[in-house]
Every structure is written in structure tokens, then in C-alpha cells.
């Protein structure tokens, strides 16, 4: 079982990488793809990024599979 310190360092590095990707892809159309649902009524707005979720899920799955193959 990995020590708690190693897990904390890994999660910290993961958060930093996620923050860097957020800054880099801030102006991309990732959250506004065709298939993302937006419902606007009087005082109500519902947004569900369906297509964006599929793209991100596929990307993360492919990256995880690649990491498993390499390591």
C-alpha cells in the first residue's frame, strides 16, 4: 500500500496539471461543442455539456490505457 505522503504528492501534481490545462484551454471551444445542451426559460438556465463530457471521457480513457501499456 502506498504511503499517504506519496498519494498526497500525486494528487497535488494532478491538481497543478489540471490548473495548467484550464489556463491553456480557457479560450477554446471545448465547452461549446455541438451537442452540448442549453435550456433557457424565464429565470432558469440549464447547461449540460454532453458532447464535451464524451470527448473528455474518451481522452482520459485513452490516456489511462496508454499509461497502463507503458508502465
N, CA and C atoms as a LAMMPS dump frame, in Angstrom:
ITEM: TIMESTEP
0
ITEM: NUMBER OF ATOMS
213
ITEM: BOX BOUNDS ff ff ff
-5.0000000000000000e+02 5.0000000000000000e+02
-5.0000000000000000e+02 5.0000000000000000e+02
-5.0000000000000000e+02 5.0000000000000000e+02
ITEM: ATOMS id mol type element x y z
1 1 1 N 0.846 -1.177 0
2 1 2 C 0 0 0
3 1 3 C 0.889 1.237 0
4 2 1 N 0.644 2.18 -0.924
5 2 2 C 1.497 3.366 -0.979
6 2 3 C 1.3 4.235 0.262
7 3 1 N 2.346 4.906 0.621
8 3 2 C 2.254 5.745 1.807
9 3 3 C 1.382 6.967 1.528
10 4 1 N 0.867 7.543 2.558
11 4 2 C -0.029 8.687 2.434
12 4 3 C 0.685 9.881 1.822
13 5 1 N 1.957 10.029 2.076
14 5 2 C 2.721 11.14 1.52
15 5 3 C 2.817 11.073 0.003
16 6 1 N 3.045 9.882 -0.53
17 6 2 C 3.127 9.721 -1.981
18 6 3 C 1.789 10.015 -2.646
19 7 1 N 0.714 9.573 -2.016
20 7 2 C -0.621 9.836 -2.565
21 7 3 C -0.909 11.328 -2.55
22 8 1 N -0.546 12.016 -1.479
23 8 2 C -0.764 13.458 -1.385
24 8 3 C 0.043 14.209 -2.444
25 9 1 N 1.27 13.8 -2.668
26 9 2 C 2.097 14.448 -3.691
27 9 3 C 1.515 14.205 -5.067
28 10 1 N 1.074 12.976 -5.355
29 10 2 C 0.471 12.665 -6.649
30 10 3 C -0.783 13.497 -6.886
31 11 1 N -1.651 13.6 -5.887
32 11 2 C -2.873 14.398 -6.046
33 11 3 C -2.561 15.876 -6.226
34 12 1 N -1.538 16.364 -5.547
35 12 2 C -1.135 17.758 -5.702
36 12 3 C -0.63 18.035 -7.113
37 13 1 N 0.199 17.152 -7.631
38 13 2 C 0.707 17.304 -9.002
39 13 3 C -0.443 17.224 -9.994
40 14 1 N -1.384 16.326 -9.76
41 14 2 C -2.55 16.197 -10.629
42 14 3 C -3.386 17.479 -10.642
43 15 1 N -3.572 18.105 -9.501
44 15 2 C -4.313 19.362 -9.423
45 15 3 C -3.579 20.495 -10.134
46 16 1 N -2.264 20.544 -10.014
47 16 2 C -1.486 21.573 -10.698
48 16 3 C -1.587 21.402 -12.212
49 17 1 N -1.482 20.156 -12.678
50 17 2 C -1.603 19.898 -14.12
51 17 3 C -3.001 20.273 -14.614
52 18 1 N -4.039 19.941 -13.849
53 18 2 C -5.4 20.317 -14.23
54 18 3 C -5.549 21.834 -14.282
55 19 1 N -4.938 22.542 -13.361
56 19 2 C -4.982 24.003 -13.374
57 19 3 C -4.272 24.591 -14.581
58 20 1 N -3.15 24.006 -14.955
59 20 2 C -2.411 24.481 -16.139
60 20 3 C -3.233 24.246 -17.4
61 21 1 N -3.857 23.06 -17.521
62 21 2 C -4.713 22.795 -18.679
63 21 3 C -5.901 23.741 -18.72
64 22 1 N -6.446 24.089 -17.562
65 22 2 C -7.562 25.032 -17.514
66 22 3 C -7.134 26.395 -18.033
67 23 1 N -5.968 26.847 -17.673
68 23 2 C -5.472 28.139 -18.134
69 23 3 C -5.17 28.098 -19.628
70 24 1 N -4.557 27.017 -20.1
71 24 2 C -4.189 26.924 -21.515
72 24 3 C -5.426 26.85 -22.403
73 25 1 N -6.41 26.02 -22.021
74 25 2 C -7.581 25.798 -22.872
75 25 3 C -8.763 26.687 -22.5
76 26 1 N -8.504 27.792 -21.834
77 26 2 C -9.56 28.692 -21.386
78 26 3 C -10.34 29.293 -22.554
79 27 1 N -9.68 29.604 -23.65
80 27 2 C -10.336 30.252 -24.776
81 27 3 C -10.722 29.275 -25.883
82 28 1 N -10.685 27.982 -25.613
83 28 2 C -11.056 27.003 -26.638
84 28 3 C -12.571 26.826 -26.658
85 29 1 N -13.059 26.097 -27.638
86 29 2 C -14.485 25.833 -27.747
87 29 3 C -14.867 24.526 -27.078
88 30 1 N -14.112 24.069 -26.118
89 30 2 C -14.344 22.77 -25.513
90 30 3 C -15.689 22.699 -24.795
91 31 1 N -16.146 23.757 -24.197
92 31 2 C -17.431 23.753 -23.505
93 31 3 C -18.578 24.18 -24.379
94 32 1 N -18.345 24.435 -25.655
95 32 2 C -19.392 24.907 -26.553
96 32 3 C -19.429 24.073 -27.831
97 33 1 N -19.361 22.767 -27.697
98 33 2 C -19.388 21.875 -28.843
99 33 3 C -20.833 21.621 -29.275
100 34 1 N -21.033 21.258 -30.546
101 34 2 C -22.379 20.868 -30.967
102 34 3 C -22.811 19.626 -30.188
103 35 1 N -23.998 19.639 -29.665
104 35 2 C -24.481 18.536 -28.838
105 35 3 C -24.514 18.882 -27.365
106 36 1 N -23.879 19.972 -26.97
107 36 2 C -23.993 20.455 -25.601
108 36 3 C -25.374 21.098 -25.449
109 37 1 N -26.076 20.761 -24.386
110 37 2 C -27.465 21.194 -24.22
111 37 3 C -27.552 22.465 -23.387
112 38 1 N -28.323 23.427 -23.88
113 38 2 C -28.594 24.666 -23.158
114 38 3 C -30.089 24.92 -23.221
115 39 1 N -30.736 24.961 -22.057
116 39 2 C -32.163 25.247 -21.963
117 39 3 C -32.306 26.537 -21.181
118 40 1 N -32.929 27.539 -21.808
119 40 2 C -33.119 28.826 -21.153
120 40 3 C -34.615 29.124 -21.081
121 41 1 N -35.122 29.353 -19.891
122 41 2 C -36.516 29.752 -19.674
123 41 3 C -36.485 31.098 -18.961
124 42 1 N -37.568 31.518 -18.391
125 42 2 C -37.68 32.851 -17.793
126 42 3 C -36.499 33.196 -16.882
127 43 1 N -36.455 32.634 -15.714
128 43 2 C -35.352 32.897 -14.777
129 43 3 C -34.548 31.633 -14.524
130 44 1 N -34.473 30.781 -15.521
131 44 2 C -33.84 29.48 -15.348
132 44 3 C -32.931 29.195 -16.531
133 45 1 N -31.724 28.767 -16.242
134 45 2 C -30.786 28.373 -17.293
135 45 3 C -30.153 27.045 -16.892
136 46 1 N -30.259 26.061 -17.786
137 46 2 C -29.687 24.74 -17.55
138 46 3 C -28.72 24.437 -18.676
139 47 1 N -27.495 24.102 -18.317
140 47 2 C -26.476 23.795 -19.308
141 47 3 C -25.859 22.456 -18.958
142 48 1 N -25.882 21.515 -19.923
143 48 2 C -25.244 20.221 -19.732
144 48 3 C -24.321 19.956 -20.907
145 49 1 N -23.014 19.927 -20.677
146 49 2 C -22.05 19.722 -21.766
147 49 3 C -21.922 18.251 -22.141
148 50 1 N -22.933 17.709 -22.829
149 50 2 C -22.98 16.289 -23.159
150 50 3 C -21.82 15.87 -24.061
151 51 1 N -21.644 16.558 -25.18
152 51 2 C -20.588 16.207 -26.127
153 51 3 C -19.203 16.438 -25.516
154 52 1 N -19.067 17.517 -24.789
155 52 2 C -17.79 17.795 -24.124
156 52 3 C -17.454 16.681 -23.128
157 53 1 N -18.457 16.191 -22.411
158 53 2 C -18.234 15.094 -21.468
159 53 3 C -17.766 13.836 -22.188
160 54 1 N -18.376 13.551 -23.351
161 54 2 C -17.963 12.374 -24.115
162 54 3 C -16.527 12.508 -24.617
163 55 1 N -16.174 13.692 -25.109
164 55 2 C -14.818 13.916 -25.62
165 55 3 C -13.795 13.789 -24.49
166 56 1 N -14.076 14.409 -23.357
167 56 2 C -13.14 14.331 -22.231
168 56 3 C -13.04 12.909 -21.684
169 57 1 N -14.146 12.193 -21.611
170 57 2 C -14.128 10.816 -21.126
171 57 3 C -13.3 9.929 -22.048
172 58 1 N -13.475 10.083 -23.344
173 58 2 C -12.685 9.298 -24.292
174 58 3 C -11.21 9.618 -24.211
175 59 1 N -10.896 10.891 -24.047
176 59 2 C -9.496 11.302 -23.955
177 59 3 C -8.835 10.753 -22.69
178 60 1 N -9.526 10.849 -21.578
179 60 2 C -8.966 10.356 -20.32
180 60 3 C -8.835 8.833 -20.362
181 61 1 N -9.811 8.148 -20.957
182 61 2 C -9.725 6.684 -21.073
183 61 3 C -8.551 6.269 -21.956
184 62 1 N -8.356 6.971 -23.059
185 62 2 C -7.233 6.657 -23.944
186 62 3 C -5.905 6.917 -23.249
187 63 1 N -5.818 8.008 -22.499
188 63 2 C -4.595 8.319 -21.759
189 63 3 C -4.325 7.263 -20.688
190 64 1 N -5.365 6.838 -19.988
191 64 2 C -5.193 5.804 -18.963
192 64 3 C -4.746 4.486 -19.578
193 65 1 N -5.335 4.125 -20.72
194 65 2 C -4.922 2.888 -21.401
195 65 3 C -3.466 2.979 -21.863
196 66 1 N -3.073 4.131 -22.36
197 66 2 C -1.691 4.327 -22.77
198 66 3 C -0.73 4.219 -21.601
199 67 1 N -1.105 4.795 -20.464
200 67 2 C -0.252 4.71 -19.282
201 67 3 C -0.138 3.271 -18.783
202 68 1 N -1.234 2.527 -18.866
203 68 2 C -1.19 1.123 -18.43
204 68 3 C -0.274 0.326 -19.343
205 69 1 N -0.328 0.595 -20.646
206 69 2 C 0.523 -0.124 -21.593
207 69 3 C 1.999 0.23 -21.376
208 70 1 N 2.271 1.502 -21.143
209 70 2 C 3.669 1.942 -20.996
210 70 3 C 4.267 1.545 -19.643
211 71 1 N 3.471 1.56 -18.6
212 71 2 C 4.013 1.284 -17.266
213 71 3 C 3.399 0.026 -16.724
